[in-house]
Amino acid sequence: MERLHFAYCMEIGYSIPVSRCYFTIKCIPKNDERQKLLGMNISLFPQTGYSFGEDSYKNRQIYGCVEKPHDKFVFQITGDVEILQTDFAETAVAERIGMYRFPHGKCQPGPGLLEYYKTLDVFRHKSDYETCIALMHKLHEDFQYVSSATEVYTAAEEAWEIGKGVCQDYAHIYITLLRLMGIPARYVCGLIIGEGASHAWVEALCKEKWIGFDPTNDCIVLDSYIKLGDGRDASECAINRGIMWGGGAQSQKISVSVERKSGA
Amino acid sequence: MKKLELLQHTNKVNELLARYGVKFGIYKNNTFKEQLFPFDSIPRIIEHEEYVYLERGLKQRVKALNLFLKDIYGKKQIIKDGVIPEEFIFVSSGYMAECEGVMPIKGIYSHISGIDLVKGKNGEWYILEDNLRVPSGASYPMIARELCRRSSPETFHNTRLEDNRNYVELLRHTMDYVNAGGHTVILTPGRYNAAYFEHSYLAEKTGAHLVNGAELMVEDDKLFYITANGKKERVGAVYRRISDEYLDPMNFNPESLIGIPHIYDVFRKGNVALLNAPGNGVADDKGIYYFVLKMIKYYLDEEPILQNAPTYLPFYENDMKYVLEHFDSLVLKDVAEAGGYGVVFGASMTKEQKRDFIKLLKKEPRRFIAQEVIDFQDLDIIEQGEIVQRKADLRAFVLMAEEPLVWKSGLTRFSRNPDSFIVNSSQGGGFKDTWVLSQ
């Protein structure tokens, strides 16, 4: 059992003050069979009231509205998470599988990925778990990690055409391929030790359990990962979603730190 | 004789309809055009016994459709039991994962359902389509009846005709039944919406506020209406025409300018009713239509009272074979399209069109349904002083509160083009009042 302390801070600066904004932030670690949130502390600037809720993927969210003019919006959360086990994230609920079986949103194959998929038959194993592993290795080899080659809105097919990208692109492509192989797969947004930003990986259904695979780092998800949310693609568990009036040019600073807690 | 008297008033009533602004707007080639909705004064008459039969069938159908929606966004028993293949749910553009596990107040998804039917030459009624995303049209026969009554009061003396003015009470009750506390409002995207007349008419008749998105706001997990003097008043029910995607930029399409941020979060917490509930598109998809009869058996354990037009799903191998063999006698519909678009008749295609279409059909079999062309009964209409016959359908309105209730009237639409089967108002058709006879 591992205890992790995490801090996530997002600061958005505006060149012209925002007169009003609505926000939804999905940045609270999930409680599931794999991890448990022990405690947390949230702060917002400008100080404002907010509601707690759960979206349809049971991702926890806070949302609200800032009604006074502001040129900066800051969200910060710190807390502790206990990693209870690492073999799998969650036992699958039967009625929550079908939606992860089909192409959707950013995870739709185009001609490039379909062509690539044709070459992958040799990676199909008897067990879905082995297929996932083999496919992860293969994708890790064939796609290059380069930051700023893609954008937040880049879909799997586009990223594949570019040939390089970041964790989100790895995850989108991997999900698209797994679904083509007939393995339900979902996108996970979270935090890991040793990175300055949020991370993305994939959970695939193997024998009725959701198992975490990290195609960016070519490894399975172990006790250094904190899961925030999941969905059919990145947009459904995006950490921050907002609309604002005014604002002009925006700058965004995100800092993340995750560390093992000693004495746990 | 009485009937003839009313007929003399067609022009008069049309003039009045224009004066009252009974129009609908359409977008054609990116420009907005307002069009009068031509009224024909010969009513469609439905005998009492026939209505009783229709009523039973419509109630049954709407009950099953509501149970289906509850099931799909919940346990999905109908998929587990193999009655509906999961492709037809999760690939449907009407399925909204955002609605998973969200229970509308009192479990009602489709409060107002518009079921389109036609009557075949054999005297049988067939369901053509279910509309569960706030179907419009009830206001037209309401106001037409009102104006006919005004221009020809004698016609309505001693006629054993069901009064259709009670739609107002039915709708009001349907909205009040699920109201979570506070005002009831009718949310309109504005006067450039096809159904703007209907919104303002229903708002006035039911006493609900007619509002736009900017007048509503969410605070502390509740929805508020901002009055003219800036006061916030709680809203408990929203009748809305805005499509799901545009309803809430924080939960659905982020580009929406007409939506209300976080309204879906309020709905999720049970603090406001949305009529109809988001996500209903998965049940009135043309692909799902095929399965409605199976739903009735599955959820209600009853035999369907009203039949569908005979429909084939090329998704199933046997059906594909049938469709290819009988291509010329079938009508093919793209499941993603609505309003009479995406409908093609096998018989009217050129050789090349047919070849291309079949290629597409084989590539994307789930995208299409094929139906037998129903030879439906023509109705008399007056065209330049002459009585001619035109194709017509009927949109029946079913309102759901404690129990489904069928409005004893309906919108009869007809095609003005003698060769056309397509009666949609967006394609230039006209309408008639629908008379349901009492006893």
Interface residues (C-beta under 8 A of the other chain):
Chain A: Y22 T24 G49 S51 G53 D55 S56 Y57 K58 Y63 C65 A94 E95 R96 G98 M99 R101 F102 G231 R232 E236 R241 G242 I243
Chain B: G74 K75 K76 I79 K80 E86 E87 I89 F90 V91 A97 E98 C99 E100 G101 V102 M217 V218 E219 D220 D221 P249 M250 N251 P254 P261 H262 D265 R268 K269
